[in-house]
């Protein structure tokens, strides 16, 4: 009987990855940039609004106001640039807000299991999340990032892994439960 319990404990440990880390602004900024510039979802999300604005300017010119082409092009270019800038500012602000919420926990311990992830902070707060909250994941040289959109991220820095095997276990858990982008 004790052998079965020991085997179950060893099996549970092999399906668990443990990370201890202090969240940083740079981690969240890196996650946002990587998602925005190197994933299909991030690029689509970032380009859709400016493209729609450009189409609206052209439709307005063609159908309603009959502005000269130079004025229409100038308004369209300035508007698209302004939308890109505003979009990045909004994303940066949301990312910083997420960082501040995560940093309020202090030093974090994140445990990844087959059921999801649990993060406990040095402040005593703890939260458990199932895998269904984050449908996508991606990896940078320094981070694992769980996300569902450009609006929210959960960042797990690789520097917090207890052992190199935790990185391998984390990749396996992510591959099993999430879709890589």
Order of alpha helices (4+ residues) and beta strands (2+ residues): alpha-beta-alpha-alpha-alpha-beta-beta-beta-beta-beta-beta-alpha-beta
